[in-house]
Amino acid sequence: MNRIASTMLTLAGLIGLAAPTLAQSDFPNKPINLVVPFAAGGSTDLVGRIMAEAMSGQLGQTVLVVNQAGAGGTLGATAVADAEPDGYTILMGTIATHALSASLYATPPFDPVADFEPISLLLTVPNVLMVNPSFPAATVEELIAELKAKPEDYAYASSGNGTPLHLSGEVFKSMAGVDMVHVPYQGSGPALVDAISGAVPIIFDNLPSASEHIKAGTLRALAVTTRERSPSFPDLPTIHESGVPGYETNTWNALFAPAGTPPEVIAKLNEAAVASLKDPAVAARLQEVGAVVVGTTPEELGVYVEAEVKRWAPVIEAAGVSIQ
């Protein structure tokens, strides 16, 4: 091989090595898909659309919401875990996908730590217990009495098996000593439709997706599931203070990318997410529907996820909830 040919091969190799770095430094140069693992109309979808709009402005590229519902969020999360780790497919993760699934499923579909790169914890959200306005209970105490008087008559709706709303209902049943059938949906949107119609008169939902229905009177809120009352609904009691001492569940939303996504891409996504949350207009929209805005580093989210997996494992075991 002559010297010119050898030099050209060396240059070609160097260009090949440099290509990924150049592509990463140019990120993003095309639209980003934000997978929301629940149906449209629910809390995670609402947060996803607010963040997608805000991050589009920060990144200079469109962030597209892609609803991929099913299996309590695990179908969409699995799709992201299997996606190309280039930052162009990211997940609006929740407590369901990244804390509960590890203990709920006999064979978890993914590892919430090993299969993802954390980007940022966005916010925490109270859940809320509601009933159809025609239901014969206006308080948690009255609901418990009605369920005990008619133990085989009632069902409750949630956004799906393995979601924090499903778990909220099962923990409530266990701690209040009542029974009701769980009816899972593929997201809060369709669950809310049936609760409003009275088809399934009791529902656990996230406060952001439920807030407008509470204000409009199409659903009657009985209590929030967090230990403290929600600042956006200060007159709404907690389940803990309404006859079920010690009761507490919540949810949260966070951004994740597939494992192996380059650190510089994660850094750009984190910067865009945190800057979006600091925008007063974005923060106000989220706070209006009951969310508590957070915003963290990737490292802080990673520590948080590991702690959440450990926190919920004994709660799930005590409630006797499992999914095959």
N, C-alpha and C positions, 0 to 999 in steps of 0.2 A: 504493500500500500504506500503510495507516495505521500509526501509531507502535506500537500494541499488537501488530499482526500481525508487524511487523518485529522487535520485541523477542522474540516467541515463536520466530521462526525462528532468531534468534541464539542463544537458549537451547538450542534443539534441536540446533544445530550444536555447541555447546560440550559438551552431554551426549554426543553421538555421538563427539566427540574423546576424551572422558574415559572412555568405556566400556572400551576396551582396557586402559587403565591400571588401572582398577578391577578388571578381570578378572585382570590379572597380579598385582596386589597381594594378591588373594584366593587365589592359586595355592598349593596345589592344592585344588579344591573338588569333585573327583570322582576315581575310580580312575585310576591311571596304568598303561599297558601297557609292560612291559619285554620287548622282543623279544629272545629268545635264538635266534641264527641257526643252531642245530644241534638235533638230536634230543634228547629227554629221556634222561638217564642218563649223559651225558658231563660233562667237567670244566666247560665253560662253563655248562651247565645247573645243575650243582651250585653254582657260584659265584653264578649268577643267582638261585637260590632262597634262598640264604643272605642275599644283599644285598636281595632284594625284601622278605623278612620284616623285616629290620632297618630298612630305609628306610621301610616302612609305619609303624612306630612313631615314627620321627623326623618324618615328614610329616603324620601324622594322617589319612592316606588309604591305602587298599589299593593296593599295587603288585603287579600281576598279571603272572606270567611267561607269555609267549606264545611257544611254540616254533614257529619258521618255518624249517625246515631246507631245505638244498639248495644245490648249486653252491659247496661249500666256504665257506658262510656268506654268500655274496654275495646270495642271494635275500632273506634277512631284512634284511640291511643296506640293500639297494636299497629295500625297502618302507619302512624308517624314513626314508631320505633323501627319499622322495616324500611322507611323511606331513605333516599339518598341523603347522607349527612353533609349537606352543603348550605343549610340555612334557609332554603327556599320552601321547606315544608316544616312547620312548627305546630305545636299543640297548645290549645287552651286547656291545660290540665286542671284537675280538681282533686279534692280530698278522696273522691271515689276512685279515680284512676291511680293516684300516687300515694295513698295511705291505706285505704280499705281493701283494695283488690288483693293485696298480698296475703291477707288473712281470710278473706271471704271465700276465695276460690280454692277448691281442692287441688287444682293444678293451675296456678296463676298463669295467664297468657303472656306475661312479660315481667321483667324485674324493674320496679319503679326507680331503682338507683342505677343499676348497671346498664340499662338499655336507653338511658336518656342523659342529655346534658341539661342541667338546670340553667334557666335564663334569669327569671325574677319572680318572686312572690308578689302578686299584684294587690290582692285585697282579701280580707276575711268577710264572711257573710253570715248573719244569723239565719236559721231556718225558722219557720212559723207554722203553727198548727191552726188550721182553719176548718170551718164547716160551711155547708150550704146554708143560706139564711133561713130556710124552712126547717132546719134541723132543730130538734127539741133540746138544745143546750146552748147557753150563752156564756158559760165559763168552763174551765177545765174540770172543776169539781162536778158540775152538772153533766159533763161528757162522761166522766168516769162512772157516775151513778147510772146513767143511761146504758152504758156498755155492760155494766154488771147486771142490770135488770134484764137485758136482752142480749146475752152473750153470743148468740148465733145469728144476729140480725144485721150486723154492720160490717162494712169494708172501708179501707182507706186507700187512697191513691198516692203514688209516688212517681218520680221521674224514671224509675227503672230498678231492677234487681241490682243490689250491690252499691246503690248510691247512698249518700249520707241521709237522704230523705227516707229511703227504705229503712236504714239503720235507726233513724230517729223514731220511726213508728214501732220498730221491734223493741228498742230500749224502753219506749213509753209503755208498751204492753207488759214487758217484764217488770218494770219498776212500779207501775200502777196496779198490777194484778188484774188486767183486763184482757179481753180477746177480741180481735177483729181480723178479717181476711185482708191480706195485702194484694192490691191490684197494681202491677207494674205497667208503666207506659214507656214509650221511647223518647222521653223528655218531659219537661214541665209543661210545655205548651199543650199537648193533647190531654195531659192529666188535668190541667186547669179547666179545659173545656168540659170534661165530664163532671168535675166538681161543681162548676157553675150551673150545669144543667140538672144536677142532683142525681145523676146516674151512679156516682160514687160520692156519697155526701161528706166524707171526711178526707182531708188531704194534708200532707206535710209538704211544704214547698220552701224554696229559697225566698227570702224577703224581697230581693230586687224584682223578681218576676211576679210576685204576689202583690206588691205595694199598690199598684193602680186598681186592682180588683178590691182590695181592702178599702181604699179611699172611695171607690164608686159604690160600695155596698153590695157588690155581686157575690162576695164571699165574706163571711164573718170570721175575723181573727180572734182566736181565744188566747194565744200566748206565743211568745218567742221561745226558742229552744236554748238560747245561750244563758249563762249564769246571771248576766247583767241585762237590764232592759236596753232596747235599741234607742239611740239618740233620735232617730227619725220617727219613732213611734213611742214616745216616752210614757204614754198612758197604757200601753199594752204590757200586761204582766209577763213574767217568765213562768214556764212550767214548774221550775224549781220552787217558786213562791206560791204556786197554785195547787198545792196538795201532793206534789211529787218531789220531796226534798232530795237534792243531790243530782237531779236530772240536768244534763248538759250535752248538747251536740251543736255542731256548726259546720260550715263548709268554707272552702277558700278556692281561689283561682290563681293559677301560676302558669308561666310560659316555659315550655320545654322544647328542646330540639333532639333529633336522634343522636345516640352515642357516636362519638367520633367527629362531630361537627367542629371545625377548627376554632380555637380559642378566640382568634381575632373576629370571627363572625359572631360568636356568642357575645363578645364585648360590644359589637355594634348593635345587636338586637337588645341587649340589656340597656345600653345608653338610650335607645329610642323608647323603650318601655318606661324607664324611670322618668325620662323627660316628659313623656305623655302624662304620667300620673301627677307630675308637678304643675301641669297646665291647670290654672284655676277653673277653667270651664269644664275640663274633663273630670277633675276631682269633684266639682259640684254635681255633675250628672250622676256620678257613682254614689255620692253621699246622699243624694235625694232619694235613692231607692234602697237605702239601708246598708250599703257597703262601707267597710272601714278600709280606707286606702292605706297601703303599706309601701311597696317598692323596695326591693333588696338587691344585693349583689348575687351573682350566680352561686358563690360559695355559701352565702347565708341561706339561700333556698335549699341547697344540697343538705346542709345540716338540719334544716327544718323538716324536710321530707323524711329523713332517717328517724328523727324524733317522733314524727306523726305515725309512722309505721309501728313503732314500738308502743306508742300511747294507745292506739286503737285495737291492737291485737287482743289484750285481755278483755276489753269492752265487748268485742265481737264474740269472743268465746263465752262470756257470761250471759250474753243475750241469746246464745244458741243459734246464731245465724250462719248459714253456710250455703254456697252455691256450687253445684256440680259442673 
